[in-house]
Amino acid sequence: MMHNALKRLSQHQFVLGWLLGGLLFRCIIAFWLYPGIDEAYYYVYSLHLDWSYFDHPVLVALTTGFGTWITGEVSQFTIRLGSLILYTGSLLLLYLTSTHLFNTKAARLTLAIATIIPIFQIGFGVLTLPDSPLIFFWSASLLCAAYEFFPLRGKHSRKKLSSQPNSLSSNTPHSNPHTLTPIYSSYRPSYRLAILGILVGLACLGKYHGFVLGLGLVGFCLTSPRHRCALLSPWAWLGLMLFIITIFPIWYWNIQHDWISFTFHLSTRFKPEPEVPQQGYNWLNVLVIVLSGIAYLFPTMALPMWWVSLRSLLAQLTWFTKTSNQVVIKKITPPTPEGGIYSKYPIPDNQDQPNRLANQTTSQTTSSSSSSLAGSDSQIMKQSYPASPIMSRLESRLESRLESLLILWVSLPLILGFTLLAGKEQILPTWPMPGFWGITLLLGQQAQQWQMRSPLGGHFLLSRGWVNRWLKGSAIAIASLLLFVLLHITTGTLQKSGHYALLGGFVSPKDDPSTELIDIQQLRQGFAQSPVLSEALETSSFVFSNGFYISGIVAMAITPLTSTPITCLGEDMRGFMVWFQPEQWLGKDGLYVTLERFQELTDSYRAYFQDIQEIGTVPIRRAGAVTEVFHVYWAHQMVKPYPS
């Protein structure tokens, strides 16, 4: 008993160590990393709370505003506080899912892998993006689905089954062998399907990727005959109704705004430029997305993930091919009051022959069967035979196939769908990333199998020691790289003419893409310390810029200083065209803020105001060198709405 208690304590320490250690590391990055373009824009979401938004559903507004509401501070760390907490919960949910489907060792490896991967750390766990709530409820949905579709796979359930005399995991004869019920029993839909509808709906409120998750779960049920009955159960219909109710904010807001969000994501954003000739399908773009994804995941993690994904997919295809030509095992039981009961089991390979299976059972004769496992594995009734090690092994093998099938259905549609879409449309490399989240379960299980191999009996490079070195080496390399990039962004270690440049620097500020991340504290101080700019903030009726992301940066900088509303007047206004009406600024004075590279656009606004004059600049410095300059203009009395 003491040994078991110490083992559980050690297990909990391992999990807490990874969760808290990963949280601390992400907090360091969140505290020092300047806000990204999208993050600043999503902060404006929190200033205009609504049922939904032009770009994304509502949850990103709540997660972004959470930290600022409870602390009263607007900073890069506070807007990320919600993501930091949610991702820690996502890791825990993923660990619990792996524990239920596989075992504790595989779950610990899965937790380590998900904590290490850089795009997961930053994209899901640091930056305030729609992916954070998406991944949290995606993980919750996957955990709920695991308990729903595989209720007997948990450790405690297996222990309970093994302690029961009618369990197939026991080889002890039972006094009444005609009442035995195998683990491989008929699936019965439960109340968890209703909960699953709510969780998938919440994932959709995080990001529209959640709809693909729902379709993946439906696809799993369609291709798993045992679970096909779930689609027609009353619990599934209740889950569908709860799903529709849960996504009420999405369809209610879109109805009020002519479905502009769906139109934007499904059509508008993919329309080619009028003067750009259309091209056919380009496989080179697909390759670029694949290579970009490998870089985001880190090669030592990405390549095994692609390998285990394709290997599992091929195994599923091979399995269905074999079960379509399966060997039929005929057997009956001694007569019962209900009559003879028969069953049929597939032999997916040649190592378990029918005669071997027959020798393992007792009280066997012949009978007929009307259906195969591939078509009726959810219809198996109570059997009347004692335990069989071979049958138990077959059942375990089938369970593993179905578990992998579930993971593939919630992962590959996103991975392959967006990857192949890249050949036709321009996509971001981060779009397929939520699909790889589920693949970590398969990789964790595979890593656990690698650890079980002996250097003498298996592949030496895949032994326990090498798996540990693989994880530790990847973790050290990724953490070092992330910290070095963070150091450059904040102190300019690679910047020429910088105080902290290494070897004199390698890149000039104007050629350094990291300078697009703005230190909002410097911008805030620039406005606060300038009497002219401070007075202009107080006397102007609104502040605007030429880009939605610039307006977000300005909003984060000046919101603590003034309550003046901030908008965007430009070609791509995004949510600002919903939050404000063009006519509401007529006859009012505005403050125009833009970046130095967009100064030439100033003349395009002169037709909308009586006069526009530059009243100041705010330089942004890094390591003593100016990396960006904000220009501020006084726009006197708007004479016509924008756009007109």
N, C-alpha and C positions, 0 to 999 in steps of 0.2 A: 504493500500500500504506500509506504514511504517512497519507494522507487517511482511509482506511478505519479505521486504528487510532485516529486522533483522533476519528472519528465514533463508534466504539464506546465510547471513553472518555467522551465527552460524554454518550452515552446512559446509561452506567452512573452517571455523576455525577448526572444528572437523577433516576434511579430511587432512588439512595441518598439524594439530597437530600430527596425527598418521604418516603421511609420513615423516615429518621432525624429529619427535621424534625417529621413527624407524631408520632413516638414521643416526642420531647422535649416537644412541646406537651401530649400526653396525660399524660405523667409529671407535669407541673406540676399539671394538674387532679387527677390521682390522689393527689398528695401533700397537697393542701389541701382537697379536697372531703370532707366528713364522710361516713361510711358510710351507705348507704341502708338502708331497712327490709329488703329482700330480701337484700342483701349480708350484713348481720349474721346473718340466719337461715342463710344458706349457710355462714357460718363455723362454725356449730354442726354442719353436715354433716361438716366436717373433723375434728371431735372424736368423731364416731361413724361411722368408716369402715365401709361396708357395700357389698354388691353393687349396690344401687340404693336409691332413697328414695321416700318418699310422693309428693313433688311432681315430682321430676325424676330422670333417670338419674344415673349415678355421676360423670361427668366434671367437673361443677361442683364437687364436693367436692374433687377433685384439683387443679383450677386455683385454687380458693380457698385451699387449704392449702399450695400450693406455696411461696409467698413466706414464710409463717410457719415452715415446716419448715426452709428453708435459711437463714433469718436469725435464727430464734429470737425474733423480735419480732412482736407482734400490733398492727397499726395499719391504718389505712385504706389506706396505700400497699402494705404487704406482702400483704394479701389480694387486691390487684388486680394483683400482679406477673405472675401467669399470664396474665391477660387482655391486659395490655400487650404481652407477647411474642407471644401467639397472634394478635392482630390484625395485628401487623406481618407475621407469616407469611401471614395471609389476604390482605393487600394484595399481597404478592409473588406469591402463587398466582393472584390475579385478574389481575395484570399479565401473567403468563406465559400465561394462558388467552387473553387478548385478543391477545397477540402471535401466538399460534398460529392463532387463528381469523381474525384480521384482519391487522393490521400493527403495527409498532412505534409509529407516530404515534398510532393509535387506542388502543394500550395505555397510552401515556403520559397521554393525556387521561382514560382510564378510571381510572388510578391517582390522578390529581389529583381527579377527581370523588368517588371513594370515600373519599379522605382528607379532603375538605372537609365532606361531609354530616354534620350534627351528631349525628343519631341513631346513625349508624355509629360516629362517634368515641367517643361516650359509652356508648351501649348495648352496642356490640360491643367497643370498644377500651379502655374505662376501667373501667366497673363490672364486678365479678365476678358474672356472670350465666351461665345455661346457654347463652345466645346466643354467647358467645365460642368455646367448643369446637365448637358447631354450625356457625358460620360458617367456622371453619378447615377442618373436614373437608368442609363443603359446597363450599368453594372447591377443595379437593383432589379431590373427586369430579368437579366440573365440568371441571377440568383433565384428569383421566384420561379422562373421557367425550369431551372434545374431541380428544384424541390417538387414542382408539379409533374414533370414528365419522368423523373427518376426518383420517386419518393423513398425507395429502399436502398439508395446508394450511399447514404451517409454512414459515417463510422458507427454512430450509436445504433442506427437501424440495423446494420450488419451484425453488430454484437448481439442485439436483441434477437435477430433471426437465428444466429448460430446457437443461442441458448435454448431455442425452442425445439422440441423434438420433431416437429414437422418441417424443419428447415432442410433444404437440400445441401446446405453447407455442412451438415453433420452426417457422418457415416454410421451413426448408431442406429440399429434397427428399432423400429417403433412397434409398440404392441398392436397398433391398428394401422397397418400400412395403407389401407384403403382410404384414409382421410388426409394424406399428405398433400400439401400445396406448394408447388415450386416457387422459387423467387421469380422465375420467368412467368408471371401471371398476367392476367388481363389488366390493361390500364383503365382506370376509371377517372374521368374528369372530376375536378374538385373546385372548391371555392377559390383556389389560387388563380384560376383563369380570370375571375373578376378583378382580383388585385392586379394581375398582369395587365389588364386593360387600362387601369389607372396609371401604372408605372410607365407603360409605353406612351400614354398620352402626355405624361410629364416630361418624358424624353423629347417628345415633339415640341413641347413648350420651351425646351432648351435650344433646339435647332431642328430644322426640317429633316435632318438625317434620321430622326426618330421614326419617320414614316417607313424608311427602308428597314429599320429594325422590326417593325410590326409585320411587314411583308415577309421578312426572313423567317419569323416564327410561324407564319401561315405556311410558308414553303416547307418548313421542317415537318409540320403535321401532315401535309399532303404526301410527302415522300417517305414517311414512316407509317406503314400500315397500322402498327400498334396504336399510334397516337392520332390517327385520322378521325377517330370518333370525337375528338375534342372539338372539332370545328362545328359539329352539329349539336353539341350539348347545351343545355340551358345556361350553364355557367359561362360558356363562350359568348352566347348572345347577351348575357348580362354584362360581360366584360366589354363587348362592343359598344353597348349603350353607355357604360361608364367612360369608355375611351372618348366617345363623341362629346360627352359632358365635360370631360377633363380638358379637351382642346377647344372648349367654348371661346376662350379669349382670341384664338386664332381666327376662327370663322366669323365670329361676331365683328371683330375689327375689320376684316377684309370685306365683309358685306357692306360695311359703312363706307369703305374707301375703294369700291369698284374692283376688289380683288387685286390691287396693285402689287402686293407682296408676292403672290403666286405668279402673277404675270411677269414680274421682274426676274424671279429665279428660274422660271421655266422657259421664258422667251426673250424678254428685252435684253438681258445681259449677254445673250449669245448672238444677238443680231450683228452682222458684220458692218463695218464702216461703209458708208455709201460709195466712197471712192476707192475702196480696197477690193481688188478682185478676189472672188471666192476660190478656195483651193479644195482639192479632194482630200480623201483620208490620208493622213501623214503618220506613218509608223515611227518616224523619227521623234515626233512629239510624245508618242507613247513611251519610247525609250527614255526621253528626257525626264518624264514624270517618274518612271521607275527608278532611275538613278538619283533623282532628287529625293524620292522617298527613302532610298537606301541611306543617303546622307543624313536625312532628318532622324531616322531610326538608329543610325550609326551602323557601319558595315558589320561589325562583329555580332550585332543583334539582328540586323535586317536580313542578312543572307540566311541564317538559320530559320528565321520566321518565314521567308519565302519558301525555303526547302520543306519545312514541316507542313506548310499550307498545301503546296502542290502534292506532296507525298500523301497527305491525308485525303485530298480530293481524289487522287488516283486510286487509293485503297477503297474509297467509297464506290467508285465506278466499278472496280474489280469485284467488290462484294455483291453488288446488284447483279452483275453478270453471272456470278457463280450461283446465286440463289435462284436465278431464273432457270438453271439446269440442275437443281439440287437433287440429292438422293432422298427418297422417301423412306422413313422408318415407320413401319406398321407395328402396332402393338395394342393390346387390349388389357383390361384388368379383370379380375374375377367378377362374376356377376354381382350387381348391386341392385337395390330396389328400384333405382332409377334406370337401370340398364347399363350396357357397356358404354364406356367413354373412350374415345380414341384421340390421338394427337399425332402430329407430324413435326419433325425437327429437321432443319437443313444441316448438311455437312459441307461447309464452305471450302474445305480442303481435303486432301487424301489421307490425312494422318489419323482421323477418327472414323474407321470403317463401321458399317452397320453391324457386322457380326461382333465387333468389339463392344459396341454400345449394348448389344443384346446380352452379351455375357455379363455385363455389369448390373443388370436388372434381374428381378425375380418375378415369378408369376406372370410370364409373358406368353402370349399366343399371337395370332395374327388377326388383323382387322383391316378395314378399309378406311381411307381418308379422302376428304373431298376438297381440300385446299392446301396450298403451300404456305410456308412461313412468310414469304414475301407478300402474300396476299391476305393472310389471316392471322398474323402473329398477335394481334390484339384480341383475338377471339378464343385464346386458349382457356380451357375450363380446368377445374380441379382434376388432377391426375391421381391415379391409384397405383403408385409404384413407390418403392423405397428410394432413398437417396442414391444418386449416381455421380461419382466424381467427374466422369466425362461429360454428363449432361450439365453439371454445374459449370464446367469449363466452357461449354458451348454458350450457356446463358451469359456468362461473364463476357465472353467475346462479343456477343450480340449487343450487350449493354454498352460496351466500349465503342462499338461502331456507331450506335445511336447517339451517344454523347458527342462523339466527334462530328456527327452529322448536324447536331444542334449548333455546335460552335461554328461550323463552316457556314451554315445558313445565315447566321447573324453577323458574319464577318466578310465572306467573299463577295456578296453582292455589292458592298461599298468599295472594296478593294479593286475588284475586276471591273465593276461598272464605271467608276470614275477614271480608272487607268485607261480603259478602252475609249472612253469619251474624249480623252485628251487628244486622240488622233483626229477628232472632228472639231472640237471646240477648245478654247483656251480655259484651262482650269488651274486652280492653285494646288501645289503639291500637298498641302495639308488636308485637302478634302477627303482623300481615302484613309487618313490616319485613324479615325475611330474604328474602322474595320480591323486594323491590326491589334486593337485592344483585346478583342476576343482571342486572337491567335496566340497571345501570351499564355493562355491556358494550355494550348496544345504544346507550346514550346516548353513550358514548365513541366508538363508530364513527360515529354521526351527527354528533357535534361535529367529527370529523376531516373528514367530507364538507363540513361548513359552512366549515371553514378553507380548503378547496380552491376555494371559490367566489370569484370576483373581484368587487369592488364594481361593476365595469362590466358583467360578464356574468352576475351573479347577484344575490341579495338583499344589499343593502349591510349590513343589520343582522346578517347571518349570515356576514360575511367573517371573515378570520383575526383582524383587530384586535379585532372585537367579540366573538369567542369568547374571546380572551385576557382582554378586559375583563370579560366575564361570569364567568370563573373567578376572576380576581383580586378582582373586586368582591365576589363571593359569599364567598370565603375571608376577606377582611378583615372583612366584615359579621358572618359567623358567629363568627370568632375573637374579635372585639370583644364580641359579645353574650355568648358563653360566659364570657369573662373577667370581664365586668361582673356576670353572675349569680353567678359564683364569689366575686367580691369582696363581694357582698351577703351571701351565705351565711356567709362567714367573718368579715366585719367589720360587717355591718348597715348598708350605705350608704343603704338606703332605709328604715331602721327609725327610728321616732320614739323620742326619748329616748336615742339612741345617741351615743357619742362621735364617730363618724365619719359621721354622717348628712348627706346632701346636702340643703341647703335646709330643714333641720329635720326631714327624714324624711317619709314618706308613709303608712306602714302601722305599726300597733301590733304588738308581738310576738305577742299572742294571736290576731291575724287574719292572721298571716304563715305560710303553709304551709311555708316553708323552715325554720322552727324545729323541724319534725319530724325533721330531720337532726341527730343528737346528736353533740356532741364527746365521744368516748369517753375522751379523755385527762382531761377535767374530771371525768367520772364516776369514773374510776379513781382520780384524786387525792382525790376526796371520800371514797371508801372507805379509801384508804391513810392519809389524814391524820386520820381520826376514830378514836380508840381504841375507842369503843363499837362502831362498824361493823366495824372490823378484828377485834375479838374475836368478834363475832357470826359473821363469815365462818369463823373457825376452829372454832367450837364447834357450828355448825349441821351437820346431816347432808345437807341439800340446800337449794338456792335455787330459787325459782319466781316466776313472774309470771302475770298474767291474759291475756297475749297472746304468741303465738309470736314475733313480731318484737321485743317488749320483752325477752323472754328472750334473743334473739340479741344485742341491744345490751348487755345486762348481761353476757352471756358474754364478749364482746369486751373489756369493761372489767375484769372481775375474774379472768379466767382466768390472767393472769400473777401474780395475788396469791394464789390459792388453787386447790386441786384439788377443791374441793367441786362435786359435780355440779349442773347447772342444768337445770331442766325447766319445763314450762308446765302450769298447771291452769286451763283455761278452755273456752269453747265451741268455739274453733277451735284445736286442739292440733297439727295437722299431724303432722310427723315425731316429735314428742315422745311421741305415743301409741304409737309403735313402739319407740322407744329405751328407754322406761321402763314398768314395770308398775305399776298403781295400788296394789297391795298392798305394794310394797317400801318405802314410806315409813311404814307403820303403826308407831306407837309412837315415831316419831323427830321431832326438832325441825327446823323449816324457817325460812328467811328469805324473807319475801315482799317483792318490790320491784315498785312500780307507779308510774305517772305520776299527777300531781295530778288530772287530769281523770277518772281512774278510781278515785278514793278511795272513792266510794260503793259500789263492789263489794266492799270489804273485809268488810262484814258477811256477805256470802254465803259466806265461808270459815270463819266462826266455828263452824259446825256440824261442821266436819271437824277442829277442833283444840280442845284443852282451853282454850286462851287465846291471844289475839292482841293484841299491844301495839306501838304505834309507838315505835321507838327512835332515829329520826333522819331527816334529809332531806339531799339533795344537790342544791343549786341549780345549774343550768346557765346561764352568763352569756354574752352576746354584746354587745360594745361597752359593757360596764358595766351593761347591763340584764338582768334575769332573764327568760329565755325559756322555761324549763321547770324543773320541780322533780320529783325522784324521791323518793318516800316509801318508807321501809324499815320493815318490821314483823317482830317476833319472833313466830313461830308455834310455840307449845309443844305438843309431843306430838300427833301426828296420830292421831285415834281411829277414822276410817273412810276407806276408799279413795275417791279422787276420779277420775271421777264415780261416784256410787252410785245 
